[in-house]
Amino acid sequence: MDKTAILWVDDEIDLLKPHMIFLREKGYDVDTTNNGHDAIEILRKKDFDIVFLDEQMPGLSGIETLLQIKGNFPNLPVVMITKSEEETIMEDAIGSNISDYLIKPVNPNQILLSLKKTLENKKLINEKTTHQYQQQFRSLGMEISNKLNYEEWTEVYKKLVYWELKLEKSDDEGMNQVLGMQKHEANEVFAKFIERNYLTWLNGKTQEKPVLSHTLLREKVFPFFNDNRPLFVILIDNLRYDQWKMLQPILEEYYRVERDDIYFGILPTTTQYARNSLFAGLLPTEIEKKYPKLWVDDDEEGTKNNYEAEFLTELLHRYGKDIKHSYYKVLNQTYGKKLVELLPNLMVNKLNIIVYNFVDMLSHARTEMEIIRELADDEKAYRSLTVSWFLHSPLLDIFRFLAEKDVNVIITTDHGSIRVNNPVKVLGDKNTNTNLRYKTGKALKYEHNEVFEIKNPADAFLPRINVSSNYIFCKNDDFFAYPNNYNYYVNYYRNTFQHGGVSMEEVMIPFVVLKGK
């Protein structure tokens, strides 16, 4: 392996010979010069891994030399060394993207520490992260195998997401695979947990149940009405908890995260069911019964969620919340920009709901467009694409505007999604719905042990399209495939992000409260 090459620039370089000897004995290759002009020439002729640069030099100063180095070699790490502790000098150096900052006199061990921190930082962090996950692996596995309640499941899922985001920065492919296997195991056990408890939660047979789609506004949002400040609820369609954790550092520039909660989406985990229930405060059959003209069944044509604003108004009225409110749904960037301009007018409202649809569109576009598939090849890339969109979206402008106002801000969603890999065969007639994660219809044929089955839709407050209809849901990373043209179908949909079924990623979703700094 080649030695690490260091260029040390200092007008008193002869006084630093003991440091050079120390570094060479440690296996480093050290070149020296006593001025900035020569440093630039040396850098043009030889490749270096790092530069130690004195700030106070006659002629071309350290800061001037630094600017030239960064202009010509923008990715070359530079450690600034100075006698001065003046704040303006530090700000100039840090603003010019230095890697470290040392105050004279420096001792050899300080230099060694700076080298390791600058050049080996990623490696050391990766090794520590891997070691820490290895230590946690067994205890996480034991937690997953215990009979967890819904609160314990949310903590397990948060831990898995935490390690997923930490390990994705590592090059340790083996450890990432181990985590993937542990997540898969967790999803298998989570599906059994849902099968055991879901109908009990819906039918009010236990007090031990999570906040669900139809109780979210009542239990989590209504309490904010006691605060005098306006409330903005921003629902980002199809936002997984891991995607929220990627957006969090961006938003923390403007906000403090007051609460980072998880609630449970109802089944099917789709907009038609989960989001309509969220805004209506009712389960699907309750909506169908109360508002028959506003509910659209799976086998009917047309958009399934055209009446969210009406559902919201009715919900507020039903609970005596006669407050001024607004509802906006953003389906494209142009409308997002218009909404940014409208924000000042919304400050008179007690409640403002903004539904932002990009993440769901990204999920569908990834299935249908080859270029999006390539850009979001796996979960890591999918998260990265979400962040890239967010940084350049009107939605970030909305958050920036609200951060400067005396308002409460909530981020939530209606459901998540999961990357599917394993096909499960199903047979149905021409009226069977097209969703890959759940099916409803008559005479469905499938392997009973491969699905979560609800034989009587009324038990889950789900509409019955005909007298013999039932519902089946995919678990973990399965997806439904028809035997006809099976191989084409499987190859087309494998490794796409889908929703509607039972997985931690689809069901356990974020509810976040922000306060502007």
C-alpha positions in Angstrom: 0.0 0.0 0.0 1.3 3.5 -0.9 2.3 5.7 2.0 0.1 8.6 2.9 1.6 11.7 1.3 1.7 15.0 3.3 2.7 18.5 2.2 3.5 20.7 5.2 3.6 24.5 4.4 5.1 26.8 7.1 7.5 29.7 6.9 9.3 28.3 10.0 9.5 24.8 8.6 13.1 24.2 9.9 11.7 24.4 13.5 9.3 21.6 12.8 11.9 18.9 11.9 11.0 16.8 15.0 7.5 16.6 13.7 8.7 15.5 10.3 10.9 12.8 11.8 8.0 11.6 14.0 5.6 11.3 11.0 8.2 9.6 8.8 8.8 7.0 11.6 5.0 6.5 11.6 5.1 5.6 7.9 4.0 8.9 6.3 5.7 10.4 3.3 6.3 14.1 4.1 7.3 17.0 1.8 7.8 20.5 3.1 8.0 24.1 1.8 8.2 27.5 3.5 5.8 29.5 1.3 2.5 29.4 -0.4 3.7 30.0 -4.0 6.0 27.0 -3.9 3.2 24.9 -2.2 1.0 25.5 -5.3 3.8 24.5 -7.7 4.6 21.3 -5.7 0.9 20.4 -5.6 0.8 20.7 -9.4 3.7 18.2 -9.8 2.9 15.6 -7.2 -0.3 14.0 -5.7 -0.8 14.5 -2.0 -3.4 13.1 0.4 -3.4 16.1 2.8 -1.9 19.5 3.3 -0.9 21.1 6.7 -0.9 24.8 6.1 0.4 27.6 8.3 -2.0 30.6 8.5 0.6 33.3 9.1 3.2 33.4 6.3 4.8 36.4 4.6 4.0 36.9 0.9 1.0 34.7 0.1 -0.8 34.3 3.4 -2.2 31.0 4.6 -5.8 32.0 3.8 -4.7 33.1 0.2 -2.8 29.9 -0.3 -5.9 28.0 1.0 -8.1 29.7 -1.5 -5.7 28.8 -4.4 -5.5 25.2 -3.2 -9.2 24.8 -3.1 -9.6 26.5 -6.4 -7.2 24.0 -8.1 -7.7 20.9 -5.9 -11.2 21.2 -4.3 -11.2 17.8 -2.8 -7.8 17.9 -1.2 -8.0 18.0 2.6 -6.3 21.0 4.2 -5.5 21.3 8.0 -5.0 25.0 9.0 -2.4 25.7 11.7 -2.2 29.1 13.3 -0.9 31.0 16.3 -4.0 33.2 16.4 -7.3 32.4 18.0 -9.0 35.3 16.3 -12.6 34.4 15.4 -12.5 36.1 12.0 -9.5 34.0 10.9 -11.2 30.8 12.0 -14.4 31.8 10.2 -12.4 32.5 7.0 -10.7 29.2 7.2 -13.8 27.2 8.0 -15.7 29.0 5.3 -13.1 27.9 2.8 -13.8 24.3 3.6 -10.8 23.2 5.7 -10.8 19.7 7.2 -9.4 20.6 10.6 -8.0 23.6 12.6 -5.1 23.4 15.0 -3.6 26.1 17.3 0.2 26.4 17.7 2.2 25.1 19.3 1.1 21.7 18.1 2.6 18.4 19.4 3.2 15.3 17.2 0.2 13.4 18.7 -2.2 16.3 17.8 -0.9 16.0 14.2 -1.4 12.2 14.2 -4.9 12.6 15.6 -5.8 15.1 13.0 -4.5 12.8 10.2 -6.5 9.9 11.5 -9.6 12.1 11.9 -9.3 13.6 8.4 -8.1 10.6 6.4 -9.4 7.6 8.3 -12.6 9.1 9.7 -15.0 7.2 7.4 -13.1 3.9 8.0 -13.1 4.3 11.8 -16.8 5.3 11.8 -17.6 2.3 9.6 -15.7 -0.1 11.8 -17.3 1.3 15.0 -20.8 1.2 13.4 -20.4 -2.4 12.3 -19.1 -3.4 15.7 -22.0 -1.7 17.5 -24.6 -3.4 15.2 -22.9 -6.7 15.8 -23.3 -6.1 19.5 -27.0 -5.1 19.1 -27.8 -7.9 16.6 -28.5 -10.6 19.3 -30.5 -8.4 21.6 -32.6 -7.1 18.6 -33.2 -10.7 17.5 -34.4 -11.6 21.0 -36.7 -8.6 21.1 -38.2 -9.6 17.7 -38.9 -13.1 18.9 -40.6 -11.9 22.1 -44.4 -11.4 22.2 -44.3 -7.6 21.6 -47.1 -5.2 22.0 -47.7 -2.4 19.5 -45.5 0.1 21.4 -42.6 -2.3 21.5 -43.0 -3.0 17.8 -42.6 0.7 17.1 -39.4 0.8 19.1 -38.0 -2.3 17.3 -38.9 -0.7 13.9 -37.2 2.6 14.9 -34.0 0.6 15.9 -34.0 -1.3 12.6 -34.4 2.0 10.6 -31.6 3.6 12.7 -29.2 0.7 11.9 -30.2 0.7 8.3 -29.4 4.4 7.9 -26.1 4.0 9.8 -24.9 0.9 8.0 -25.8 2.3 4.5 -22.9 4.7 4.9 -20.6 1.7 5.3 -19.0 -0.4 2.6 -19.6 -3.6 4.6 -21.9 -5.3 2.2 -22.0 -8.4 4.4 -23.3 -6.5 7.4 -25.9 -4.8 5.3 -27.1 -8.3 4.2 -27.3 -9.4 7.8 -29.4 -6.4 8.7 -31.6 -7.1 5.6 -32.2 -10.7 6.9 -33.0 -9.4 10.3 -35.5 -6.9 8.9 -37.1 -9.8 6.8 -37.4 -11.9 10.0 -38.9 -8.9 11.8 -41.5 -8.5 9.0 -42.5 -12.1 9.2 -43.1 -11.8 12.9 -44.8 -8.5 12.5 -47.3 -9.9 10.0 -48.3 -12.6 12.6 -48.7 -9.8 15.2 -51.1 -8.0 12.8 -53.0 -11.2 12.1 -53.5 -11.8 15.8 -54.5 -8.2 16.8 -55.8 -6.2 13.9 -59.5 -7.2 14.0 -59.5 -6.9 17.8 -58.2 -3.3 17.5 -60.9 -2.3 15.0 -63.8 -3.9 16.9 -63.0 -2.2 20.2 -62.3 -5.4 22.1 -59.2 -4.0 23.8 -57.9 -0.7 25.2 -54.3 -1.7 24.2 -54.3 -0.5 20.6 -52.3 2.0 18.6 -53.6 5.2 17.0 -55.0 4.1 13.6 -55.8 6.0 10.5 -59.4 6.8 11.4 -58.4 8.0 15.0 -55.3 10.0 14.0 -56.9 13.5 13.7 -59.1 13.0 16.8 -56.3 11.7 19.0 -53.2 13.4 17.7 -54.3 16.6 15.9 -57.4 17.9 17.8 -55.5 18.6 21.0 -53.5 21.2 19.1 -56.7 23.3 18.8 -56.3 24.3 22.4 -53.2 26.2 21.3 -53.8 29.7 20.0 -51.4 29.3 17.2 -52.4 28.2 13.6 -51.7 24.5 12.9 -50.3 23.2 9.6 -50.6 19.5 9.0 -48.5 18.5 6.0 -49.3 15.0 4.8 -46.6 13.7 2.4 -48.3 10.8 0.6 -46.6 7.4 0.9 -43.8 8.7 3.2 -42.0 5.8 5.0 -40.4 6.3 8.4 -36.9 5.9 7.0 -37.6 8.6 4.4 -38.7 10.9 7.2 -35.4 10.2 9.0 -33.5 11.3 5.9 -35.5 14.5 5.7 -35.1 15.3 9.4 -31.5 16.7 9.3 -32.6 19.1 6.5 -35.6 20.4 8.5 -33.6 20.6 11.8 -31.8 23.6 10.3 -35.1 25.4 10.7 -37.0 23.4 13.4 -36.8 21.5 16.6 -38.4 18.1 16.5 -40.8 18.1 19.4 -42.2 14.6 18.8 -41.1 11.8 16.6 -44.0 9.3 16.8 -45.3 6.3 14.8 -48.9 5.5 14.2 -50.5 2.5 12.4 -52.1 2.7 9.0 -55.3 0.7 8.4 -55.6 -2.1 5.8 -55.4 -2.0 2.9 -52.5 0.4 3.2 -53.5 2.5 0.2 -54.7 6.0 -0.3 -58.3 4.9 -1.1 -58.7 3.3 2.3 -56.1 4.8 4.7 -56.3 8.4 3.6 -60.1 8.5 3.2 -60.3 7.0 6.7 -57.8 9.6 8.1 -59.8 12.6 6.9 -63.3 11.1 7.6 -62.4 9.8 11.0 -64.3 6.7 10.0 -63.5 3.2 8.8 -64.3 2.4 5.1 -67.7 0.8 5.6 -68.7 3.6 8.0 -67.8 6.1 5.2 -69.7 4.0 2.7 -72.8 3.9 4.9 -72.7 7.6 6.0 -71.6 9.1 2.7 -72.7 6.6 0.0 -72.3 9.1 -2.8 -68.7 9.9 -1.8 -67.3 6.4 -1.5 -65.9 4.7 -4.6 -65.5 0.9 -4.5 -62.5 -1.0 -5.9 -64.5 -2.2 -8.9 -65.8 1.2 -9.9 -64.2 3.7 -12.3 -62.8 7.0 -11.2 -60.5 8.5 -8.6 -60.9 7.0 -5.2 -60.0 10.0 -3.0 -61.8 13.1 -4.5 -63.7 14.0 -1.3 -61.0 14.4 1.4 -61.8 18.1 1.9 -65.5 17.2 2.4 -64.6 14.4 4.8 -62.5 16.7 6.8 -65.2 19.4 7.1 -67.7 16.8 8.2 -65.3 15.4 10.8 -64.7 18.7 12.4 -68.4 19.5 12.4 -69.2 16.1 14.0 -66.9 16.8 16.9 -68.0 20.4 17.4 -64.7 21.8 16.1 -66.2 24.9 14.3 -62.9 26.3 13.3 -61.7 28.1 10.2 -59.7 25.6 8.1 -58.3 25.0 4.7 -57.4 21.9 2.6 -54.9 21.9 -0.3 -53.7 19.0 -2.4 -50.4 19.5 -4.3 -50.0 17.2 -7.3 -47.3 19.0 -9.3 -44.5 21.6 -8.8 -46.5 24.4 -10.4 -49.3 24.2 -7.9 -46.7 23.8 -5.1 -45.2 27.1 -6.1 -48.6 28.8 -6.1 -49.3 27.4 -2.7 -46.1 29.0 -1.3 -47.4 32.4 -2.5 -50.8 31.7 -0.8 -49.2 30.8 2.6 -49.5 34.4 4.1 -53.3 34.2 3.6 -53.6 30.9 5.5 -52.3 32.4 8.8 -55.9 33.4 9.8 -57.0 29.7 9.8 -56.9 27.5 12.9 -56.1 24.4 10.8 -54.5 24.1 7.4 -54.1 20.7 5.7 -51.6 20.3 2.9 -51.5 17.0 1.1 -48.2 16.6 -0.9 -48.2 13.8 -3.5 -44.6 13.5 -4.8 -43.4 10.4 -2.9 -46.4 8.4 -4.1 -45.8 9.5 -7.7 -42.2 8.6 -7.3 -43.1 5.1 -6.2 -45.4 4.6 -9.2 -43.0 6.2 -11.6 -40.3 3.9 -10.4 -42.5 0.9 -11.4 -43.4 2.3 -14.9 -40.2 4.2 -16.0 -36.9 2.4 -16.5 -34.8 5.6 -15.8 -36.4 6.0 -12.4 -35.8 2.3 -11.6 -32.1 2.9 -12.3 -32.0 6.0 -10.2 -33.8 4.3 -7.3 -32.4 0.8 -7.6 -32.8 0.0 -3.9 -33.9 1.5 -0.5 -30.8 3.6 -0.2 -31.2 5.1 -3.6 -34.9 5.5 -3.1 -34.3 7.5 0.0 -31.6 9.5 -1.7 -33.9 10.4 -4.6 -36.5 11.5 -2.1 -34.0 13.8 -0.4 -32.8 15.2 -3.8 -36.4 16.0 -4.7 -37.2 17.6 -1.3 -34.1 19.9 -1.4 -35.4 21.4 -4.7 -39.1 21.3 -4.1 -41.7 24.0 -3.2 -42.4 21.8 -0.1 -39.1 22.9 1.4 -40.0 26.5 0.7 -43.3 25.9 2.6 -41.4 24.6 5.6 -38.9 27.5 5.5 -41.8 30.0 5.4 -43.6 28.3 8.3 -40.4 28.1 10.4 -40.4 31.9 10.6 -44.0 32.1 11.8 -45.5 31.4 15.2 -47.3 28.2 14.1 -47.4 24.5 14.9 -46.3 22.2 12.2 -47.1 18.4 11.8 -45.6 16.0 9.3 -47.4 12.8 8.7 -48.6 10.4 5.9 -51.3 7.9 5.1 -49.2 4.7 4.4 -45.8 3.6 3.5 -44.4 1.2 0.9 -42.2 -1.8 0.6 -39.8 -3.1 -2.1 -41.3 -6.4 -3.2 -39.3 -9.4 -4.2 -41.2 -12.6 -3.7 -44.2 -13.5 -6.0 -47.3 -15.2 -4.6 -49.7 -16.8 -7.0 -53.4 -15.8 -7.0 -56.3 -16.5 -9.3 -59.3 -14.2 -9.7 -61.9 -13.1 -12.1 -61.9 -10.0 -14.3 -63.4 -7.9 -11.6 -60.5 -8.5 -9.1 -58.7 -5.3 -8.2 -55.2 -4.7 -9.7 -53.2 -3.8 -6.6 -50.2 -6.1 -6.1 -50.3 -6.1 -2.3 -54.0 -6.9 -1.6 -56.8 -8.5 -3.6 -60.6 -8.4 -3.1 -63.2 -10.3 -5.1 -65.1 -13.5 -5.4 -63.7 -16.9 -5.9 -60.1 -15.9 -5.3 -57.7 -18.9 -5.3 -54.5 -18.8 -3.3 -52.4 -20.6 -0.7 -54.0 -19.7 2.6 -50.7 -19.9 4.5 -49.1 -17.3 2.2 -51.5 -14.4 2.9 -53.3 -12.6 5.7 -56.9 -13.5 5.0 -60.1 -11.7 6.0 -62.9 -13.9 5.0 -65.7 -11.6 6.3 -64.9 -8.1 5.1 -67.4 -6.6 7.7 -65.0 -7.8 10.5 -62.4 -5.3 9.2 -65.0 -2.6 8.2 -64.2 -3.2 4.5 -66.8 -3.0 1.8 -68.1 -6.2 0.3 -68.3 -5.8 -3.5 -70.4 -9.0 -3.8 -71.8 -11.6 -1.5 -68.8 -13.9 -1.7 -66.0 -11.3 -1.6 -63.1 -11.6 0.8 -59.8 -9.7 1.2 -56.3 -11.2 1.1 -53.1 -9.2 1.9 -49.5 -9.9 1.1 -47.1 -10.1 4.0 -43.4 -9.1 4.2 -42.0 -8.4 0.7 -44.4 -10.6 -1.3 -46.5 -9.5 -4.2 -49.4 -11.1 -6.0 -48.9 -12.5 -9.5 -51.3 -14.2 -11.9 -50.3 -17.6 -13.4 -51.0 -16.3 -16.9 -47.9 -14.7 -18.3 -46.3 -15.4 -14.9 -42.6 -14.8 -15.7 -43.1 -11.5 -17.5 -45.3 -10.3 -14.7 -42.8 -11.3 -12.0 -39.8 -9.8 -13.8 -41.6 -6.5 -14.4 -42.8 -6.0 -10.8 -40.1 -7.6 -8.8 -37.9 -5.0 -7.0 -40.6 -2.3 -7.3 -42.1 -0.3 -4.4 -45.7 -1.3 -3.6 -48.2 -0.7 -0.9 -51.5 -2.1 0.3 -50.3 -5.0 2.3 -48.8 -5.9 5.7 -45.3 -4.9 6.5 -43.6 -2.6 9.0 -42.7 -0.2 6.2 -46.4 0.2 5.0 -48.2 0.1 8.4 -45.9 1.9 10.9 -45.7 5.4 9.6 -44.5 8.8 10.9 -46.3 11.4 12.9 -43.9 14.3 13.7 -44.4 17.6 15.5 -42.1 20.5 14.6 -41.5 23.9 16.2 -39.6 26.6 14.4 -36.3 27.6 16.0 
